[in-house]
């Protein structure tokens, strides 16, 4: 085993160790993770908010036992593979040993630690962006058609993982036109590759068509409720923060691509970076959408810095360049990850408060950062729902209806009785109602802000109705969420639910 291979294996091991270490065992899964895991039980070629790849991984996780270790393993794996692809990119660009270590360190100690912490499509998205750029470098170097077909396969996988991948091509195409690589448009293999990519994503497009293109509703909803509040200046600030420890490497990459003749044939990636960022800024996208642009730039920048710092006194700056990301990462580690218990954060809130991390969407300060609070209280909810369910008359005729996908997904994940299938009119759960049995009882999970009139509204349709329990974990974002129980229906609940599903889908 060569020295380079040993170092690469060391970075991979370090990646896995850090990813598991940055989450305190007192935290549960994040609300988004529960939805993605439930998609593995409802395999399809598409979902309301995401394409199908995550559901395939979720299905595989269930085969492995559905444990937290495996749930966290895959995003960590994708992060480790991102380091590997950056490493291989540096190698094909003839980077030095310093460049390899510098690039791997910069990617390891970056925002990817945060992204790879959660089981979401984002980790694979970033890996595939990085891999796509690597393949394009290989095509530029030898113009072998196999790289175009490889790029088509990667695009298809990226598209089927997260629709954000489309922006990679939207930024790349005008960049091709502006450079010597415009000759690509007269290459027949280019169009064959496009055809291959189209065939691979076709099943998802057919699913979208048959379901009236829910992706557009999702995008409109996202724009109306979230992106409208995105500040373009904040978007640009976040681009700096994401890789703050290796910002000098990214700047070096941009300089190399702009002025260095050695990198002229790779200048397409500078234009692609600019066009993609401009597109995101124009659309007021969330900052993390653009993260996939940077690992490749880190590879370019590391090679360029390696060439600059290889001779004379400059070579003594190499250790400094490697240590900088480590020094900057240390204070970030203390606040950016849920590595301290909720009690510890509550008792020592100074750093979090100074950085505004305790302020939630409601504009108020809370005991925990909002993301951390989204990892509390779920198991408590599931246990209480299961206990209530087991005491009901004819529990198999009970509908468990939740306000949101986090509640439904958490209940489905933690309960031991797999006959329990919580649903919601929120997200993909609207397609997962089982109305094959007549519903006689209702367990209604309501968030605190929506529960004031629940008994008054729903009680008349059942013989009995009570507020049975609630989430009492004060650290949970869903603190106060109440479990209402209604028994012995006086109406046809199944028909009522069908009407509500139809109304919700028509609204969409």
N, C-alpha and C positions, 0 to 999 in steps of 0.2 A: 504494500500500500504506500503510495507516494505521500510526500509531505502535504501537498495540496489536498489530496483526498482526505487525509486525517483531519486537516483543518476544517474542511467542508462538513465532515461527519460531526465534528465538534460543535459547529454552529447549529446543525440540525438538532442535536441533543439539547443544546442550550435553549433553543427555541421551544421545544416541548416542555422542558423543565420550567422555564419562565411562565409559559402560558398557564400551566396548572397551578403555579405558585401565586399568581396575582389575584386569585379568587379565594377569599376566605370561605371555609366550609359552611359558615352560617348563612351564606347567600344561596338562594335557590336559582332556578333557571329564570331567564328574562321572559316577559310576556310574549314577545315575538317568537321565541324558541318553541313555545308550546304549540303555536299555530303550525309552524313548519313540521313539527313532529307528527301532528295529527294528519297532515297531508299525506304522510306515508301510509296511512290506513285508507286513503281514498285516492288511489292512483288514477291519474288522468293526464291528458296531454296539455292541460293548462288549468290555471286557477284565476280567481278574480284579481289577485294582486301580483302574482309571480308566475313565471313559466314553470315547467315540470321538473327540472333537474333536482331541485332541493327535495322534492317528494321521493325521488329515486334513492337519494342518500338516506332519507328518513326511513324508508322501507328496509334498507340494509342495516340501519342502526337497530331497528326492531328485531331483526334476525340475530343481532349480536347481544340482545338482551335489553336494549333500550336504557341502559344505564348512563349516568352522568359522565362517566369516563369516556364513553364512546361518543356521546353528544359533543363533548369538548375536543375530542380527538380530531375530528375532521376539519374544523376551522384551523386548528393548530397545524395539521398536516398541510393544508393549502398554504398557510403562511410559511412553513418550512420549504415547501416546493417553490414558493416565490423567491426565497433566498437562493435555491439551487439554480433557477432560471437566470437570475441576475449574475450568479457566479459563472454560468455557462456563457452568458452574453459577454462578460468581461474576457473570458478565455478566447472566444472567437474574434474579439477585437484586439487580441494580443496584449492584454493587460498583464501587469507584473503581479508578483505575489502581494505586494502592498495594495494594489488595486483590488485584488480579490478580497483581502481581509477588510479593506476600507468599505467596499461596497456591501459586503455581507453584514458588517457591523452597523452600517447606516440603515439597512433595511430591518435588521433585527430590532434595533432600538428606535423605533418610529411609531407612528400611529397604527401600524399593523398589529402591534401588541393589543391595542384596544379593539380593532376590527376582528382579529382572530380570537378574541375572548368569547364571542357569542356565536351561536349556531344560526347563521343567516346566510343569504346568497352572496353577501359582500366579499367574503374571503376568497371564494372561488372566482368571483368577478375580477378581482385584482390580479390573481394568478393568471387568468386567461388573457387579460390585457397585456401583462408582461410577456407572456409566452407568444402572443400574436406579434408583438414588436420584435422579439427574438427571431421568429421565423422570417419576418420581413428583412431583417439584417442578413440572414443567410441567403435569401433570394437576391438581395442587392449584391452580395459577394460573388455568387456564381451563376445567378439567373437560371437555375435549374427549375423546371416546371413543378417538380415535386413539392417545392416550398409553397407554391400558390395553392395547391390542393390541400396541403397541410393547414395553411391559413384558413381555407374555406371550412375545414372540419372544426378548427378552433373557434372560428366565428359562430358556427352553428351551435356548438356547445355553449359558448358565451351567451348567445341570444336565448337559448333554451334555459339558461340559468338566471339571467337578469336582462331585461330589455334595455338597460343602460348601455349595453354593449353596442347598440346601434350608433351611439355617439362616437365610438372609436372610428367607424367608417366615415361618418359625416365630417369628422375632422381630418381624416386621412385623404379622402378623395381630392379636395381642393389643393392639398399639399402636393399630391402627385402631379397635378396640372401645372404647378408652379416650378417644378424641378425637371431635371433631365429624365426622370423616371416616367414622364408622360407617355413614353413609348410603350408602356405597359398596356395602354388602351388599344393598341393594334396587335396585341399578342393573343392568339386564339385560346391559349391555355388560361388566360385571365377570364375569359367568358365561360369556359368550361368549369373553372373553379367557382364562378358565381352560380352557375347552374347546379353544381354539387351542393353548395351551401343552401340554395333555395330548396332543393329536394329534402335536405336534412331538417330544415325548419318547417317544412310544409305541414306536418301533422299538427303542430301548434297553431299555425295560421288557420287550418281547417277548424280546429277546436274554437278558436276565436270567432270565426265566421258563424259557426253553429250556435254559439252562445252570445251572438250580437255584439261582439268585440268589447267585452268588459274591460279590457286594458284601457280603452279610451275613457270610460267612466272613471276608472281608477286614477288616471292621469288628471282628468278634470277635477276630481275630488281633491287630489293632492294639491293641485294648483290653487284651488279655492280655499282650502283649509290650512295649508302649510306653506307652500311656496310663495303665496301672496305676502307672507310675513318675512320672507327671506330678504335680508339687506345685501345688496351687491358688494358693498364695502366689506361686510363681514365675511362674505364668501372668499374674497381675496385675502383677507387676514387669515382665514382658516388654512389657506394653501401654504402659508408660511409656517403656521403652528404645527401642521401635520408632520413635517419633517424638519423641525426646528434644529435638531442636533446635527443634521447633515445638509443644512441649507447651503453651505459653501460648496458642497459637492454638486448640488443641482445647478447652482450659479455657474460653476466651472463647466458643466455640461452645456449650458446654453451659450456660454462664450465660445467653447470649442466648436459647436455646431454653426455658430454665426461667423467666426473669423478664421478658423484654422482650416487650411486647405486640405489637410490630411482627412478631415471629416466632411469634406464637401459632399460626397456621395450620400452621406447620412443626414444632410440638411433637411431632407423631407420630414424628419421627426421633429425638428424645430418648428416648422410650419404646422405640422399636425398638432403639436402642443398648443401653439397660439390659437389656431382655428377652433380646437376643441374647447379651450378655456373661454374664448369669446362667445361660443355658442352657449355654454353653461351660464355665463354671466348674463347674456341676453335673456335666457329663459328663467333666470333667477333660481337656478338649481341649488340643491343643498351642497354644501362644501365637500362632503365625503364622496359625492359622485365622481369627482375628478381624481381620486387617489390613485387609480390605475395608471395614470400618466407618469408617475414619479419613479417607481422602481427601475424602469428602463433608463431614465435620465441619470439615476444614481450610478448605473453601470457605465454609461458614457463618461460621466464626470469623474468617476474613480480612475478610469483608464487615462484620462487627460491629466489628472493630478499626478498619477504615477509617472507619467512622462516628464512632467515639469519638475518633480521632486526627486529625480533619480540621480542627479549628479551634484558633486561638490557639497557645500554646506547645506544645500536644500534637502538632502536626504535625511538630515537630522530632524526635519519637520514632519517626516512620515509618522513617527509615534504620536506626535502631537495631534495630527489629523485623525488618527484612529481613536485617541483618548477623548477628544471633544464630544462625540455623541454619548460616550459613557458618562462624562461629567454632567452633561445637560440632562441625561435620563434620570439621574439619581433623585433630584427633587421632584420630578414629574411622577416617579413611582410612588411617592408618598401620598398623592392626592388623586391621581387619574384612574386608579383601579380599586375595586372593592376588596382590597387586601387587609383591611382592618375591620373589626367587628362593628356592627351598628352602634353598640354601646360606646365603643372607643371613639368613634366619630362624633357622637353626641356630646361626649365629655371633652373632646378636644376639637372644636369646630373652627378654630381660628384660620388655619390655612385654607380650608374649603370656603369659608365665608369671604375671605379676602379676595379670592378668585371668582366669586360669584357662583360657585358650584352648588350652593344650597338653595339657590333661587329656581323655582319651578315655573312651569308655563303660566301658573296663576299669578306670577309676579311676587309671590311671598317666599320667605326663607323657611325651610323645613329642616328636620333633624338630619336627613340624608340627601345627597344628590338624587335627582329624580330617577336616573337610570338605576341607581342602587336600590331605591325604594321599589322599583319595578321588579326587584328580585326578592321580595319579601311578602309573606302572608299567603302564598299560593297553596302550600301544603296544608296549612290550617284550614283554608276554605274547603279543600277537597275532603279532608277528614270529616269535617262537620257535615258536609253534604252527604257523604256516604253513610254516616251514622243516622241521619234523618231519613234517608232513603230506606235503610234496612228496617226501620220501625213503622213504615207506612203499610196500610192495608193494600194488598195487590200492588206491590212496588213495581212489578213489570209493566203496569199501566201508568207509569209516572213519566212525565216530561220534565226534564231539567233545562230550563230556559235562562240563559245568562245575558247580561248587558253587552258583553264584548268578548272578543276571541281569546283574550288572556284568561278570563275566568273559565270559559268552556274548555280551553286547551289544558289548563292546569288541573281541572277536575278529572278530565279524561286520562291525564298522565299519571296522577298520584293514586287514584282509587284502585283498590284490590279487586272489587267486583266489576269485571269487565262487561257486565250487562248494562252498566251505567254509561250512557253516552250523552254528555251535555252538548247543547247546541246554542246557537244565537242567531239573530237576524243580521249579525255583523260578520263581515268578511266571508270566507268560503263556507262557513257553517250553515249559511242559508240554503246550501245545496245538500246538506247532510242530515236533514230531518228524516227520522224513521217514523212514518205514520201508518205502519202496517198493523199496529194494534190500537185499539180504542183507548184514548187517554182519559183517565179518570182522576188523576192527581197531578198537581203542578208544583214543582219546586222552582221558585223564581229568585234568581240572584240579582240583586239590584245595588248599584253603586249609591253611595250616600246622597249625592246631589239629586238623584232621580227617584228616591224611595218614599218621599213624604206622603204621596196619595196612593201608594200601591194597594194597601188594604181596602181603601175606599173604592177604588176602581175595579179590583179583581174579585173581592169577596162575594159580591152578588151572584157570580157565576158558579160558586161552589157552596157546599153546605158549611164548611169550616175554613177558616183562614187565620193564620197567626204569623207573627215575626218570630221565627224559631231561634235564630242565632245570628252571629255576625263575626267579621274579622276583627280581632281585638289587638293584633300586632300593631302598635302605634308607629312602627317604622315603615309599614307597608303603605305604598301609594293608594292601595284599595282599603285602607283602614276605615272601618265603619260600614263597609259593604255588607248588606243584610241578606239573610236567607229566609225568604217567605215560603210558607207551606200552605197549599190549598188542597183540600181533599173532597172527594165525591162530587164530581162535576154535575151541574144542572143543565148544561148545554152540550152541544156537540163540539168538543174542543178541537178535534181533528179538522173539522170543517173551518173553524175559526182560524186555526193556524195556517191552513192552506190559503185562505183569503189574505192573511197578513203576508205570507211569502209572496203571493202574486202581486200585492200592492208594492212591496219593497222592490221586487224585480222590475216592475213597471216604472217605478220612480228612477231606477238606475238606467 
